[in-house]
């Protein structure tokens, strides 16, 4: 019997990442010695001014300074980031076209079953940059003040708690569905077109809970307009040190948004290694680290192989959640 598709995908991703790591200490071939000799494009699947775009420009500027060649940011939003990912998957594997990978790409691998490319097969991991928690939050008018109280309320009122998200298949959606799956709660999912309209209704009590990205919610939380019950990562956030992780109440729960860089499959391993080394140097810089923390995340400095393993693990995890919730693209 052949292994499941998810296992094969994981093996493929880890093979690509391990190949890059194995050659990291090898003598540089000519392409790596001279790389880059011209501008490099960094494709971003989110709009200019978004959190992802800000991080891409931060890392892009560092790489431009380090290599002495422009790393040009190209925003190609649309289809949940799939337009950008496909353009990189189809690009020449020469190191001159890179992709800002986000956790949404791992989710999309399960949500979109008719893409013309395979994210795990066609994009090689280069370097991770940041991991950010989402925040489980409720309006001040909602009775629950802790996750335990929230679970008790939702169990006593099955199907009556409305859970907002930034859209079907978004990070906020699957984080909430994972919570439902692990607690057995029945909640009504209400998808919006982005965080802003979802937060508007959460603030007015039209919906009761949301698992939102830190940057879009932090000011509402600090002003007292929203109540943060927990963060979705395994540990607390530096921006909300007094807010516990969900796993303190739901053992094993973890959901996080992460960003990194990828390249077309078959990009020379030495070029991947050179890029990973420079990005690791950026993440060790105090100013870069402080900027990332200010955006609500923590530095995530992994080797290309380790980043590949993270992507493979999340792709498998979210595939199970997508199947559980029956999530379809909008």
N, C-alpha and C positions, 0 to 999 in steps of 0.2 A: 504494500500500500504506500502511495506517495505521501510525503509529509504535507500538512496543511499549508495553504498559500501563505498564511501569516508567518509560519516558520521559515518557509523558503525566502520570503521577503526579508526577514530578520537576518538570515544567513548571508544574503546578498549584501545587505547594508554593512554588516560587520566585516565582511570580506573586503569591501572597498575601503573601509576606514582602517582596517588592520594593515592593508597593503601600504597605505600612506605612512602609517606609523613605523612600519618595518624599515622603510627607506629614509627615515628622518635623519639617521646618523651616517648615512652613506655619503660618499663623495658626491658633490653636486654635479649634475650633468650640465651641458652648456646652456640648455633652456632655463634652468634654475639659476645658473650663475649670472645670466644677463637679465633675468626677469625682474621687473617689467621694463620693456624698452619703449612702450607707448601707453596711452591712457587705458585704464581698466574701468569697465562698466560694472556698477553694483546695482542690480535690479531690485526694487522694493515694491512689494505687492500692495502697499498701503499708500494713502494719499500723503502729499507733502504736508508737513506740520503735525502729523500723527506721532505717537510715541515711538513707533517703529522707525519712522523716517528720521526722527531726532537722533536715535541711536545709530542708525546707518550713517548719518552725516558725521557724528562724533568719531566713529571708527574709521570712516572713509578719510577724514582729515588726518588722522594719525598715520594711516597707511600712505597717504600722499606725501606727508612730511618724511616718513621713514624711507620710502623708496625713491623719492624724487620724481614721481610720475603722478598725474592726476588720477584719483579714484572718483569717477563721475557717478553721482546718484541719479538713477532714472526711475521715476515713479510710474508704475503700471498697475494701478488699482483695478479691482473688478473680479467677479466670480470667486470671492473669498480668497484671493491671492493666487488662484490657479492660472490666471493669464501670465503673471510674472514667472511663476514656476515653469510653465510650459515653454516660455521664451528661452529660459536658461537651459532647460533640458534639451532643447533643439540647437543650442549654440555650440560653437567649436570648443572642444575640451582643451583649451590652450592657456587657461588662467586669465583670460582677458574679459570674461563675462562671469560674474559671480551673482549669487542670489542671497538676499537677506531671508534666511529661513526662520519661520516662527512656528510655535506649537500648533497653530492652525493648520499648517501643512500636514502634520501628523494626523490631525482630526479629519481633514479633507480626504485623506487616503481611504477612509472608510465611508464617509458621507457621499462622496462622488464616485460612483462605480462605473462610469462611462467616460472617463477622461481619456484623452488621446496620448497621455504619457503616464508613466508609473513613477511616482515621487521617490519611492525607496530604491527603485532600480536605476533611475535616470539622473538623480542628484547625489553627488558624493559629499559627505560632511567635511567641512574644513576646520571650523573653530566655533565654539560656543562663546557667548558674550555675557548674557544676563539671564537670571531666573527671577521671576516676579510672582508674588502671591495674588490671588484674587481675594476679595473680601466678602464674606457672607454678612449681609447687612439688611436691616429692616428700618422702616420709618419709626419716628419717635412715638407715633400713636399705637404701634403694635405692642401687645402686652409682653411678649417674651423678651427677657433681658440676657439670657444665656442660650447656648445651643441646646442644653438639656431641656430648658423650658420650651424652646421652639419645637423640639421633637415631641414633647408631651402634648403641646397644643395641636400640632398637625395630626397626631394620631387620634386625638379626640374629635378632630374636625376633618375627616378624610375628604380630599377633593375640594376643600373650601379655601385652602391657602393658595394664592396665585403667585407663581414664581416668574418674574420677568427675566428676559435675556436680551442680549444685543442682536439676536437673530437665530434662526434654526441652524444648529451645527456650529455655532460660535463657541469660543472658550467658556463664556459665562453659561451657555446652555449645557454643555457636556459636564461642566463642574457640578451644576445643579442636578443633572441626571445621575451622576455618580453618587451624589449624596442620597438621592432617592433610592437608588439601587442598593446601597449599603445599609440603609435604615429601614427600608420597606415602606416608606411614606408615600402617600398619594397626594400629589400637588398638581395644580393646573398650570401648565406651561403657557406663558403669554410672550410670544416673540415680538420684538420690535426691530426697526431698521436702525440699529446702532444703540450705543449706550445712552446718548443724550435723551431721546424720547422715553426710554425705559426708566431712567432716573427721574424724569419729570413726574411720571405716574407713581413711582415709588415714594417720592417726596410728599405727594398729596394723598398717599394711602390707597390709591386705586389698585395697586398690587402690593403684596405683603413682604416679599423677600427677593433679593437678587444676589448673585455671585458675580461681582463686578471687578474689573481691573482696577488696581490701586490708583493710577493717575487720575482717572475720571471721577473717583469717589472721595479721595482723601480730603478735599476741602469741605465737602458736605459733612464728613465724619468729624473733622476738627471743629466745625462750627456748631455741631450738635444737632444738625438737621437730620442726620441719619445715625443709627446706632449700629456699630460694628460688633457682631457677635463672635466672629472668629475669622482667621485667615486660613487659606486652603493649603499652604505649604506645610512641611513637616515641622518647621520651627516658626517662632514669631518673627514679625517684620521689625526692622530698625525704626520705621516710621510710626509703627503702632505697637510699641513694646509691651503694652499692657493687654493687648488683645490675644487670646490664646489660639493655638491651631485647632482646627476641627478634629484632628485625630486624638485630641485629649478627650473627646466625647464619643467619637466614632473611630475606634482603633483601625489603623491601616489606611485611613483616608489621606490622599494627597492629590492635589491638582495644582499645577503651576503653569504660568505662561513663561516661555523662554524664547530667546532669540540667538541666532548665530549666523554664520556664513556657510554657504554651500557652493558647489561648482558642478558643471556638467560631469557626468560619469566619464571615467577614463582620463580626466585631467591628470597630468603627470604628478606622481606622488611627491616628487621633490618640490614642486611648486606648492602643493598643498602644505607640505611641511614648512616651507619658508613663510607662507601666509600665517599658519598657525603660530609660529614663533613670534612674528611681529604683533599679532593680536594679543598673544599672552603678555608681551611686553607692555602693550597699551593697558591691559587690565591690571597690571602691577603698578601703574602710575597713579599716585594719590589723587591727582586732579580728575582723571578719568573715572576712578573708583567712586569718588565723591559725587560726580555727575550722575552715575548710574544709580547710586543709593538715593539721590534726590528724585529720581524718576520712579522710585518705589521698589527697586529690585536689589539683588545682591550679585556680585561678580560671579560668573560661572566660567572658570578657566579650565577647560578640559582639553585633552589631546583629541585629535581627529577621531581616533578609535573610540575613545570614551564618549565623545559626542554622538558618534554613530550608534553606540549602544543605547544612549538616552533616547534618541529618535526611534530606534527599533522598539524599545520598551513602551514608549508612549503610543506608538502606532498600534501595537497590540492591545494596550489597555483601552484606548479610545474606540477601537473596533468593537470590543465587547460592550462598551457603553452605548455606542451607536446602534448596535443590534438590539440591546435591551430596550432602548427607548424608541426604536423604529424611526430614527432620524433620517429625513430626506432633505435634499437641497431645496432651497426656496425657489 
